[in-house]
């Protein structure tokens, strides 16, 4: 039996995510029993549960038995009330979300359009509507962005599974929502088709993600339009908040000031994680209430 001891905090910062990824990527594959020890973990941003869940599912697909131990305090409460523990552990681990700010952890098939739509309407928008009165255009943009990520998952990543989860922070006026899959990843897919880097040792995954974010760049085999594309998601999030993408060894982020950060993950994340941060404070809401909807091509 081997132990993965999680750090004291799991937050969206690159250094923290790289530290956690290292723990999962360096397990001994000759010992197929892994215990994840939560004893040092005092905080996890709830919207990062798909990041943790994706890594756990990846181990299980390699025939690892994964056990949890020493969850306590805030962490246990967060993971119980957002359905993370119920999804990954046997038994009833539900805790009431008294403040109604959790967007539940869920695993869905990428082609389950009805289930995805039900989740968006009854979990995601229900949280937003409890505090803010967003225009129909903004609601449509958010919905389109999520469905585009689902489409990219089944079209590009060769994965059929989506993991989603979010957290609403009313005092900060922020809603953070994460979608991820365990497919081949944006950089690998781009380079396989475009052959941008002939020598994979020199491959810079953040630049390959950046290539995929540019208007007109696509690795779709078919010429049939399929929604916004990654460039459309970026264009939308320039008005709505922030966008973070982690895929393979690449870390790409669009900040609230519309600057783009390109960084490298020292340890590879299997698949693609897309984190949407909707800034819903009064000043941000004024900015996004009248979007330039004409920029979207369907």
C-alpha positions in Angstrom: 0.0 0.0 0.0 1.2 3.5 -0.9 0.0 6.8 0.4 -0.7 10.1 -1.4 -0.5 12.8 1.2 -2.3 15.9 -0.1 -0.9 19.3 0.7 -2.4 21.8 3.1 -4.3 23.7 0.4 -5.6 22.9 -3.1 -6.1 26.2 -5.0 -6.0 27.3 -8.7 -2.4 28.5 -8.5 0.0 26.7 -10.9 2.5 25.8 -8.2 -0.2 24.1 -6.1 -1.7 22.2 -9.0 1.7 21.0 -10.1 2.5 19.8 -6.6 -0.7 17.7 -6.5 -0.2 16.4 -10.0 3.3 15.2 -9.1 1.8 13.1 -6.3 -0.4 11.3 -8.7 2.1 10.9 -11.5 4.8 9.4 -9.3 2.8 6.5 -7.8 4.5 3.1 -7.9 2.6 1.2 -10.6 3.6 -2.2 -9.1 1.6 -1.5 -6.0 -2.0 -1.2 -7.0 -3.4 0.0 -3.6 -3.4 3.7 -3.0 -4.6 5.6 0.1 -5.2 9.3 -0.3 -4.5 11.0 3.0 -6.4 14.2 3.6 -5.0 14.9 7.1 -2.9 17.9 6.1 -5.5 19.4 3.7 -7.3 22.3 5.4 -8.8 23.9 2.2 -9.8 23.0 -1.3 -11.4 25.3 -3.8 -14.5 23.2 -4.4 -14.5 23.9 -8.2 -11.2 22.0 -8.3 -12.8 18.7 -7.4 -12.9 17.7 -11.1 -9.1 18.1 -11.1 -8.8 15.7 -8.1 -11.5 13.4 -9.3 -10.0 13.1 -12.8 -6.7 12.0 -11.3 -8.4 9.4 -9.0 -10.4 8.0 -11.9 -7.2 7.8 -14.0 -5.7 5.6 -11.3 -8.8 3.4 -11.1 -8.7 2.9 -14.9 -5.2 1.5 -14.4 -6.7 -1.0 -11.9 -5.6 0.8 -8.7 -7.8 0.5 -5.7 -8.1 4.0 -4.2 -9.1 4.7 -0.6 -9.6 7.9 1.4 -8.6 8.6 5.0 -8.5 11.4 7.5 -11.0 13.8 5.9 -12.1 16.3 8.5 -13.4 19.8 9.2 -14.0 22.2 6.3 -12.6 19.8 3.7 -14.9 16.9 4.7 -17.9 19.3 4.7 -17.0 20.7 1.3 -16.6 17.2 -0.3 -19.7 15.9 1.3 -22.0 18.8 0.4 -20.9 19.0 -3.3 -21.3 15.3 -4.0 -17.6 14.5 -4.4 -17.5 11.9 -1.7 -20.8 10.4 -2.8 -19.5 9.9 -6.3 -16.1 8.4 -5.4 -16.9 6.6 -2.2 -19.5 3.9 -1.4 -22.2 4.8 1.0 -24.1 8.0 2.0 -21.7 10.9 2.6 -24.1 13.8 2.0 -24.0 16.9 4.1 -26.6 19.7 3.6 -25.3 22.8 1.8 -26.8 25.3 4.2 -25.7 28.3 2.1 -26.7 26.7 -1.2 -23.5 27.7 -2.9 -22.3 24.3 -4.2 -22.7 23.3 -7.8 -22.5 19.5 -7.4 -19.7 17.2 -8.6 -21.1 15.1 -11.4 -19.8 12.6 -14.0 -21.7 12.6 -17.3 -21.3 11.2 -20.8 -20.2 14.0 -23.2 -23.1 13.2 -25.6 -25.8 13.3 -22.8 -27.2 16.5 -24.1 -30.4 16.3 -22.0 -28.5 15.5 -18.8 -26.0 18.3 -19.4 -28.8 20.8 -20.1 -30.7 19.7 -17.0 -27.6 20.1 -14.9 -26.9 23.6 -16.3 -30.4 24.8 -15.7 -31.1 23.2 -12.3 -27.7 23.5 -10.7 -25.6 26.2 -12.4 -28.2 28.8 -13.3 -30.2 28.2 -10.2 -27.2 29.4 -8.2 -26.7 32.5 -10.4 -30.4 33.4 -10.4 -30.6 33.4 -6.6 -28.3 36.4 -6.5 -28.2 38.1 -9.9 -30.5 38.9 -12.7 -28.5 38.1 -15.8 -29.8 38.9 -19.3 -31.0 36.0 -21.6 -28.0 36.8 -23.8 -25.6 36.2 -21.0 -27.3 33.0 -19.9 -27.1 31.8 -23.5 -23.4 32.6 -23.7 -22.7 30.6 -20.5 -24.7 27.7 -21.7 -23.0 27.8 -25.2 -19.6 27.8 -23.6 -20.3 24.7 -21.5 -21.8 22.8 -24.5 -18.8 23.8 -26.6 -16.5 22.2 -24.0 -18.6 19.1 -24.1 -18.5 19.0 -27.9 -14.7 19.5 -27.8 -14.4 16.6 -25.4 -16.2 14.1 -27.6 -14.9 15.5 -30.9 -11.2 15.9 -30.0 -10.2 14.2 -26.8 -11.3 10.7 -27.6 -12.9 10.6 -24.2 -16.6 10.2 -23.6 -16.7 11.2 -20.0 -17.1 14.7 -18.5 -16.5 15.7 -14.9 -18.1 19.0 -13.8 -18.4 20.9 -10.6 -18.5 24.5 -9.4 -18.7 26.8 -6.5 -20.6 30.1 -6.1 -18.9 32.8 -3.9 -21.6 35.4 -3.3 -19.5 37.8 -1.3 -16.8 37.9 -4.0 -19.4 38.0 -6.8 -17.7 35.0 -8.5 -18.9 31.8 -9.8 -16.2 29.2 -10.6 -17.1 26.2 -12.8 -14.8 23.5 -14.0 -15.1 20.9 -16.7 -12.6 18.2 -17.4 -12.0 15.0 -19.3 -9.3 12.3 -19.4 -8.7 12.3 -23.1 -5.5 12.8 -25.1 -5.3 16.6 -24.4 -5.4 19.7 -26.6 -1.6 20.0 -27.1 -1.1 16.4 -28.1 -4.1 16.6 -30.4 -3.0 19.8 -32.0 0.6 18.6 -32.6 -0.6 15.2 -33.9 -2.5 16.9 -36.7 -0.6 20.2 -37.3 2.9 18.8 -36.7 4.0 22.1 -35.1 6.8 20.4 -33.2 8.6 17.6 -35.1 10.7 16.9 -32.0 8.3 16.2 -29.1 11.1 16.9 -26.6 11.0 20.5 -27.6 7.2 20.7 -27.5 5.7 23.6 -25.5 2.2 22.6 -24.6 1.1 26.1 -23.5 1.9 27.4 -27.0 -0.1 24.6 -28.5 -3.1 25.5 -26.4 -2.6 29.1 -27.4 -2.7 28.0 -31.1 -6.0 26.3 -30.5 -7.4 29.4 -28.9 -6.9 31.5 -32.0 -9.8 32.2 -34.4 -9.9 29.9 -37.3 -7.6 27.3 -35.8 -9.3 23.9 -35.4 -8.3 20.3 -35.4 -11.9 19.1 -36.3 -11.8 16.7 -39.2 -15.2 17.8 -40.5 -15.8 21.3 -41.9 -19.3 21.3 -40.4 -19.6 24.2 -37.9 -19.9 23.0 -34.3 -20.6 26.1 -32.3 -18.2 28.6 -30.8 -14.9 26.8 -30.9 -12.2 27.5 -28.3 -11.6 31.0 -29.8 -15.3 31.7 -29.2 -15.1 30.6 -25.6 -12.2 32.9 -25.1 -14.0 35.8 -26.8 -17.0 35.2 -24.5 -14.9 35.0 -21.3 -13.2 38.3 -22.1 -16.5 39.8 -21.2 -17.6 37.3 -18.6 -14.5 36.8 -16.4 -11.5 34.5 -16.6 -10.6 31.3 -18.4 -8.0 28.7 -17.4 -7.0 25.7 -19.4 -4.7 22.9 -18.2 -3.9 20.1 -20.7 -1.0 17.8 -20.8 2.0 19.9 -19.7 0.4 23.2 -20.6 -1.1 25.9 -18.4 -3.0 28.7 -20.2 -4.9 31.5 -18.6 -7.0 34.5 -19.7 -7.0 36.9 -16.8 -9.7 39.4 -15.9 -7.6 42.2 -17.5 -7.6 40.2 -20.8 -3.9 39.3 -20.6 -2.8 35.8 -21.5 -0.5 33.7 -19.3 1.4 30.8 -20.8 3.1 28.4 -18.3 4.3 24.9 -18.1 3.1 22.1 -15.8 6.1 20.1 -14.7 4.0 17.0 -14.4 1.5 16.1 -17.1 -2.2 16.3 -16.5 -4.0 13.5 -18.4 -6.7 15.1 -20.5 -8.0 18.7 -20.4 -9.4 20.9 -17.6 -11.2 24.1 -18.5 -12.1 26.4 -15.6 -14.6 29.2 -16.2 -14.7 32.0 -13.7 -17.7 34.3 -14.1 -17.2 37.7 -12.4 -20.7 38.7 -11.3 -20.0 41.7 -9.1 -22.0 44.8 -9.9 -19.1 46.4 -11.8 -18.5 43.2 -13.7 -22.2 42.7 -14.4 -22.5 46.1 -16.0 -19.7 45.0 -18.3 -21.2 41.7 -19.4 -24.9 42.6 -19.5 -24.7 43.9 -23.1 -22.5 41.5 -25.0 -21.5 41.8 -28.6 -23.4 38.7 -29.5 -22.8 39.3 -33.2 -19.3 38.0 -32.8 -20.5 34.4 -32.5 -20.7 32.3 -35.6 -23.1 29.4 -35.6 
